[in-house]
Amino acid sequence: MSWTDAEAWCKAKSQKMMLIVNQEENNYLKNHLPKQYYWIGLRKTEGIWKWHGAEKNLTGNGFWASGEPNSRTKDEDCVEIYINNNQNNGKWNDERCFKMKSALCYNASCFNNSCGNNATCVETIGSYTCKCNPGFTGPKCTEVQCPPLAIINGRMDCSHHRHTNGYISTCSFSCEEGFELSGSHKTLCNHTGQWTHSTPNCTAILCKAIHVPHGGVVSCHRGNSTICTVQCPSDYLLLGVHEYTCRPDGSWSPFQPLCARVQAWTYHYSKDKMEWNMARQWCKTHHTDLVAIQNQEEVRYLNQELPKISSYYWIGLRKTGDKWTWVDSMKPLTAEAASWATGEPNDQGTNEDCVEIYIKRDKDSGKWNDDKCSKAKAALCYKAVDCGMVTNPEQGFVECRHVNGDFRFNSSCHFHCARGYKLQGSKDLHCLSTGKWDSKPPKCHVIECPPITTRTSGWNITCLHPLHTNSYNSTCVFSCEEGFKLRGSHTTLCDHTGQWIHNTPNCTAVTCDQLLTPGNADMSCTDPHGKFSFRSSCKVTCEEGYTLRGENTLTCLKNGSWSAETPTCEVVKCSDLNSAPYGSMRCTDPLEKYAYSSICRFKCDVGFLLTGSNYTLCNSQGKWTHSLPVCQAVKCGPLSIQSTDVRRNCTHPLSTNSYNSTCVFYCDEGFKLIGSNKTQCDNRGEWTPKNPTCQAVTCDQLLTSGNAHMKCADPHGNFSFRSSCNVTCEEGYTLRGENTLTCLKNGSWSAETPTCEVVKCSDLNSAPYGSMRCTDPLEKYAYGSICWFKCDVGFLLTGSNYTLCNSQGKWTHSLPVCQAVTCDWLVTPKKSHMSCTDPHGKFSFRSSCNVTCEEGYTLREENTLTCLKNGSWSAETPTCEVVTCDQLATPGNADMSCTDPHGKFSFRSSCKVTCEEGYTLRGENTLTCLKNGSWSAETPTCEVVKCSDLTSAPYGSMRCTDPLEKYAYGSICWFKCDVGFLLTGSNYTLCNSQGKWTHSLPVCQAVTCDQLVTPGNAHMKCSDPHGKFSFRSSCNVTCKEGYTLRGENMLTCLKTGSWSAETPTCEARQCPLLSSPKNGWMNCSYPHSLFSYGSHCRFKCEIGHVLRGESNLSCTAAGTWSQTVPSCEVVQCESILLTPLQQSDSTPVPLMNCSHPRGNFSFGSQCVFSCPEGYRLNSTTDLICSATGLWTDLLPICIIKDMSLGNALLVYSAIGAAASLGLLLIGGFVMLLVWKYSQGKLAQDTPLWNGTLNPVFEEN
């Protein structure tokens, strides 16, 4: 049966297909099962082998036969086990699921609760064992427990799956503030009862030691945190605060202090007195800014050095958003630097937002006082030293932070390099108090990659280095020899990190698909370059009894394919078999159908007996071991009938009274056959079933209904043919149907059985607003039925609550009536109207009354009353009260007076609002309380006078202080231009009491850069968003064809008024260097530079050599030569082959000895001739190959020394005639070439003759 049928067969026996979990089970099966092939419960599902019935995946390697599973036909998804005597006994094989095998089932020992939740049940032979799940151990599989954890100066957060510190419990760790974690921040309890990571430690976070340049002294003490105090030498000032605290994150608060010489900046003051805004503008114009004081040492220094003046000095401290802020850095004032006079700041005169310093005052000398900004005082300024401007490095840029002005003391600059470049030098510069930068500006150098190491032979590399050897953007290309392929990328590039983006590849031999040894075969392979790789060779031989189909030797080719398809070994086959007539055949084919070891078993059909062997086997010679058997029919004895009234009719399909002979029996009319009407000779030689008899036909037994009587006459037996029955009803019931019934010959009664029906009453309906419930012991509304009546909620019953159907078919009582319940009479409340609806009568059940109040009054309680089922109203009668409005609050800066005719803030109350002097009313001045409880208008407000809205100048910004409202009286706005723009006009304006601004808006004009000049051999295109060559102007430089840009192609005008890079240049594009060809020379012209764009080179060859290729080459705009470099090849003369003039000629040929300095029979080759003894040459003794490719003379011949002059002349004349004819042909050929060349039909490099032949000595 198929695998699916086998699974169903096992299920039908309440069993499962065989599950094999260990070697012991597998051995048991192969030692105890009959020899054949069996399906087991293993099947491939979505590429995974699974045990069906157990729903488990196959674990381990299984017990597969050699080379299995192989899925040879791609759909071998089921598994069979071999039970036989060969070497694969007890092994598995994957097979197609429709193949026919025997089913192998087992009774499962494992059930859902066999091992509980903490273990897995494993089947064993006749029993099972329990295997603990991960995280459980011991004979009872109890959960593992990890040791408890603890952390000092930290926190631990754990989650437990089942029990505390049990399997897969996890704990995460964190440290308290001021501590940092050392170790893993998370751990897990594993299946061994150990934590995956040790408990980490929380160690205190320490700040780095404070280093104060220029002799600053630091003293520290430790409490809950480290606190350090800083002191500077007498000739230095502290920039920062005195006291610093180590934060929990390891940083100091505030930032690093600095001791600076007083000479790092200078202090200046104005002789004229001016308001604070003008004072700051004066400082920024002539120096740096108003003084920003950072500590008490600076206060003492200023008080000592400055002269005393009556108006005192403005400093750079101002209130911004209710905070005192140093305007140069926009940093808030710290307690360390504060030096307020007693009781200050007090804002005594309102709007005291600016600060003065008392110098040499009798009281509070060196202290500060807040004052109005419009007061006139001297400006106290500072000016920081200048370290000089820093510019962008080549292939990089710089970002600077200016604390005290551009490139002044305390300015710092941070350098960056472009992608692919790295800094050489310090990346940060600081402007020192000496006016010098603390180090030289760094440079950007191109990043280099390590050199690529060469590999074994057959491995090629070609590299291009646009910047420098093995540097940023260098590229290399790799290739391999035939039969080998590149493992890795065929290209690589040096990236900006100094690393090649791909590893150096390897050249490995091309591999072919892995060959699988065919079934029933052996395969031996040789692999010179690796398993199944280029030039691998495999030879296949079949086992005894199998025949090879295909090539026996396969070779792996250079393209990665085998030289032939994998051959197969096919088993020997026997002839096809057919089952015997009246029989069947079942065959087992372990290999193929009717093949070697196939066995066929024979069986006769039911009723036939087998004569011969019941099986045959296909042997190794392809022959069956037994002949086919024969099936013969079974015989029965003669048929005897005991009853004389039984009739019969027989048929014999095979022979008289043999298997399947059949006899049919029948009876006379009105009688029926008792027993089977048919008998047959069965497979045991017996008639089945036994002989029948004839009996009278019977009708169905008659059953009378209740309340009826029946009397019958039966001549042939109860309720049989010709029986007659009479039916009568009891008193009070009526007969429905015929009263006499007769049993007919067909076994049916002459009429339907009659019935006796009970008397009925008329149908009933329930009363309106009521319901009815009836009991019917016999039928609905029939004798004995009784009905009860009930009214709906809110209604009362009038009449009898029940009635009964009597024996005369009449009801004993009439139907009752349901009347509605009534409520108390209602009276209309004062100041209201009432309307009612009465569906069941005045003020009765479900009556509804609605109450509404007159204008200006509001209802208290429910506005709708409903009469309920209990005769009461749903709520108390409501009342109407006067409407009230929300209490009004007097607006800010205003007065309000009210009149109240019906009570405080009630219907028709009126309130009038007036503003204080200097404020304007927004809204209605009179408010009235309306009937809906709302005021006639919103409460008005009193608003301060405002100035017009301001916008910052284009390319600038604006910062405003608004003591009352935005752009209102007292508001002041300061203006500042964006980076790259300069301010023209006042830098501030003030909103006065008339709602006007005191100054017009300023203008921001862009900084300009030097005019650019277009480089030679280039085009330049500029965009100027803010004017010609001004801030953010951008110019793009492109080179003309054949030229390459050196430098940045894009220049941008920076905020400093300088360009982002030097003006680039255009240089002629370079072509590869050329050299003279061998045996030739080269003459070049260079209009720009050596071998650059526009260069021309002309090539010529030495005498005796011919130029192959173009004689003129030009360097193109793309940096390539217009043609490949030509070569000089030596001129060839015709090869000399010495043969007799005629075949019959017995004259010897001359002896020849040649020398070839430049190649066989080429320019300069010399051949010397001589004759055997008794002969002499008829002409010259030597020939030389000239520069024209012709020999210097005709080929000599040997003549007899005493030959007559006439014979010699005859021979010579023949040779001369032949030579003349040859020269004539050459002349004609040359003229033809000249004509073709003049017509343009012959290219300059067309050969004049075949390169191996000479036109003078061409062979016939």
Secondary structure as UniProt FT lines:
FT   HELIX           3..12
FT   TURN            13..14
FT   STRAND          16..17
FT   HELIX           23..32
FT   STRAND          36..45
FT   TURN            46..47
FT   STRAND          48..51
FT   TURN            52..55
FT   STRAND          56..57
FT   TURN            66..67
FT   TURN            72..73
FT   STRAND          78..83
FT   TURN            87..90
FT   STRAND          92..95
FT   TURN            97..98
FT   STRAND          102..103
FT   STRAND          105..106
FT   TURN            112..113
FT   STRAND          119..124
FT   TURN            125..126
FT   STRAND          127..132
FT   TURN            134..135
FT   STRAND          136..137
FT   TURN            138..141
FT   STRAND          142..143
FT   TURN            152..153
FT   STRAND          154..159
FT   TURN            164..165
FT   TURN            167..168
FT   STRAND          170..175
FT   TURN            177..178
FT   STRAND          179..182
FT   STRAND          186..189
FT   TURN            191..192
FT   STRAND          201..204
FT   TURN            213..215
FT   STRAND          217..222
FT   STRAND          226..231
FT   TURN            234..235
FT   STRAND          236..239
FT   STRAND          243..246
FT   TURN            248..249
FT   STRAND          252..253
FT   STRAND          258..261
FT   HELIX           262..264
FT   STRAND          265..269
FT   HELIX           276..286
FT   STRAND          289..290
FT   HELIX           296..305
FT   TURN            310..311
FT   STRAND          313..320
FT   TURN            321..322
FT   STRAND          323..326
FT   TURN            327..330
FT   STRAND          331..332
FT   TURN            335..337
FT   TURN            342..343
FT   TURN            348..349
FT   STRAND          354..357
FT   TURN            365..366
FT   STRAND          368..371
FT   TURN            373..374
FT   STRAND          377..384
FT   TURN            394..395
FT   STRAND          396..401
FT   TURN            406..407
FT   TURN            409..410
FT   STRAND          412..417
FT   TURN            419..420
FT   STRAND          421..424
FT   STRAND          428..431
FT   TURN            433..434
FT   STRAND          443..446
FT   TURN            457..458
FT   STRAND          459..464
FT   TURN            469..470
FT   TURN            472..473
FT   STRAND          475..480
FT   TURN            482..483
FT   STRAND          484..487
FT   STRAND          491..494
FT   TURN            496..497
FT   STRAND          506..509
FT   TURN            519..520
FT   STRAND          521..526
FT   TURN            528..529
FT   TURN            531..532
FT   TURN            534..535
FT   STRAND          537..542
FT   TURN            544..545
FT   STRAND          546..549
FT   STRAND          553..556
FT   TURN            558..559
FT   STRAND          568..571
FT   TURN            581..582
FT   STRAND          583..588
FT   TURN            593..594
FT   TURN            596..597
FT   STRAND          599..604
FT   TURN            606..607
FT   STRAND          608..611
FT   STRAND          615..618
FT   TURN            620..621
FT   STRAND          630..633
FT   TURN            644..645
FT   STRAND          647..651
FT   TURN            656..657
FT   TURN            659..660
FT   STRAND          662..666
FT   TURN            669..670
FT   STRAND          671..674
FT   STRAND          678..681
FT   TURN            683..684
FT   STRAND          687..688
FT   STRAND          693..696
FT   TURN            706..707
FT   STRAND          708..713
FT   TURN            715..716
FT   TURN            718..719
FT   TURN            721..722
FT   STRAND          724..729
FT   TURN            731..732
FT   STRAND          734..736
FT   STRAND          740..743
FT   TURN            745..746
FT   STRAND          755..757
FT   TURN            768..769
FT   STRAND          770..775
FT   TURN            780..781
FT   TURN            783..784
FT   STRAND          786..791
FT   TURN            793..794
FT   STRAND          795..798
FT   STRAND          802..805
FT   TURN            807..808
FT   STRAND          817..820
FT   TURN            830..831
FT   STRAND          832..837
FT   TURN            839..840
FT   TURN            842..843
FT   TURN            845..846
FT   STRAND          848..853
FT   TURN            855..856
FT   STRAND          857..860
FT   STRAND          864..867
FT   TURN            869..870
FT   STRAND          879..882
FT   TURN            892..893
FT   STRAND          894..899
FT   TURN            901..902
FT   TURN            904..905
FT   TURN            907..908
FT   STRAND          910..915
FT   TURN            917..918
FT   STRAND          919..922
FT   STRAND          926..929
FT   TURN            931..932
FT   STRAND          941..944
FT   TURN            954..955
FT   STRAND          956..961
FT   TURN            966..967
FT   TURN            969..970
FT   STRAND          972..977
FT   TURN            979..980
FT   STRAND          981..984
FT   STRAND          988..991
FT   TURN            993..994
FT   STRAND          1003..1006
FT   TURN            1016..1017
FT   STRAND          1018..1023
FT   TURN            1025..1026
FT   TURN            1028..1029
FT   TURN            1031..1032
FT   STRAND          1034..1039
FT   TURN            1041..1042
FT   STRAND          1043..1046
FT   STRAND          1050..1053
FT   TURN            1055..1056
FT   STRAND          1065..1068
FT   TURN            1078..1079
FT   STRAND          1080..1085
FT   TURN            1090..1091
FT   TURN            1093..1094
FT   STRAND          1096..1101
FT   TURN            1103..1104
FT   STRAND          1105..1108
FT   STRAND          1112..1115
FT   TURN            1117..1118
FT   STRAND          1127..1130
FT   TURN            1143..1144
FT   STRAND          1151..1155
FT   TURN            1157..1158
FT   TURN            1160..1161
FT   TURN            1163..1164
FT   STRAND          1166..1170
FT   TURN            1173..1174
FT   STRAND          1175..1177
FT   STRAND          1182..1185
FT   TURN            1187..1188
FT   STRAND          1198..1200
FT   TURN            1201..1202
FT   HELIX           1205..1238
FT   TURN            1239..1240
FT   TURN            1244..1245
FT   TURN            1251..1252
//
